[in-house]
């Protein structure tokens, strides 16, 4: 194994590693080789096992090796302050969980690597994306914008992108104001034609737009749900007048607070030596199986026994902190 480049700063780690042919033979190739080389990297740099390790690039070399980039973080040393028996004000319309955990996390001392916060922001962005993907209005807007761009290009019109976007917003607003499902493709094409041509566009324009609508429908059938959601999310950001960087910046303080709460809970679980009995594990597994109407074996296959056990232990630590608080 060769370390081609490496950066260590404030607990954040990123590196480019060359796993040579002998390494691939030793570890068994593929992801096993990558994991083995990251372990060797930590040994060479005298680092503990990294948290949040993520491979961002992996390519095979001509001689049968693997070159890859990865980043991660050194787990911070956590010093707990007072976390049991806190006195915490909780508004009448709120659950005590978050206010109590926030208060407990404020007593925690830790130098938190930026990687922890960045990964938490990734999760918050994904949650927002999933929320936007469930809103029909943004799906419609993405469709109308794509169709207008395709039709405008085929008809060789001079509308710039901002003008096409404004048209898509206007058409989407009209469609979403009523029952879009009750609209025929011809009616939708006519709305789009009226946007492209304030006067009468003629039958040729309608034909071009109808073809664009058909191609859009076929494209969506071929695309993954993730790609479709990303298109809707791009429309959401444009409507909000934000870049992805803006959104991530807005999430920073919340992400930092949530990371402190995560570290608090994990450290409390260790300090209090919280364990999970077999009966507790089985009861939780049965509850999840019933909620999602899936066999227990399938739930374990999807989640993983160790992941589920870890989360259940964290849940017990969280409950210990919250239940011990004196709220008013």
C-alpha positions, 0 to 999 in steps of 0.5 A: 500500500502506498499513501499518495497524498494525505491531509490531517486537520482538526480531526478531519482526514482525507487521503489518496491510497494506492492499493497494489496488486499484492494488497488486492491479493492479500485482502481479496480485492474490491471493497475488502482491499479498500477497507484493509488499506484504510486500516493500514493507513490508520496504523501508519499514521498512528490514528484510531479507527476512523469514524464516517469513513467514505470512499469518494473515488475508486479506480482499477490500475493497469497492473491490477491494483486499486487507487482510491480517495477517502475521507473520514474523521478521528473520533473526538474525545468527549467529556460529559458534564451534567446529563442526569437530573437537569432542570429544563424549561419545556414549552407546553406544546413541545415534547421534552426530548429535544429541549432536554437533550439540547441542555445536556449537550451544552455541558459536553466538551469536545473538539468536533471535526467538521466531517461530523457536521458535514455528514449531518448536513448531508442527512438534513439535505436528504430529508429535505429532498425527500420532503420536496419529492413528495410535493406534486407541485415541484414534480409538475414544475420539473416536467413543464420546465423540461418540456418547454426547454425541449419544445423551444429548442426544436421550434428554434425559438429565442426564449432564454432560460429565465423566460422558459422558467417563468413560463414553466412556473405559470403553467405549473401554477395553473395546473396545480390550482385544479385537478391536473389528472383531469387534464388531457395531454392535449389540454396541457400541450395547449397551455404550454403552447399558449405560454411559448406563443402568446398568440396562436402557435399553430398545429405544428407547435402543438405537435412538437409539444405533445411529442416533448410531453411523450418523451418526458413521460418515457424519460421518467419511466426510465429514470430512477426515483432518485434522479426524478427527486433531484430534478424536483429538488433543483426546482425547489432550490430555484424557486427559493432563490437558493444554491445548494451551498446556501441550503447547507449553510442554513443547516450548519448550526442545526447540524452542529447541535445534532452532532453534539446530541449524538456524541452525548448519547453515545458517550452516556451509553458507554459511561452507563454501560447500557446493554440490551437483552435478547428479549428487548431486541426481539420485542423491538424487532417484532414491533418494527415488523408489525409496523411495516408489515414485513417478516422479522428476517427481512427487517434484519436483512434491511437494517442489520442486526448490529445497526439495530442493536446499536440504535436500540442502545442509543434509544435507551441512553436517550430515554435515561437522559430525558426521563431523569430531567426535571421539566417545567 
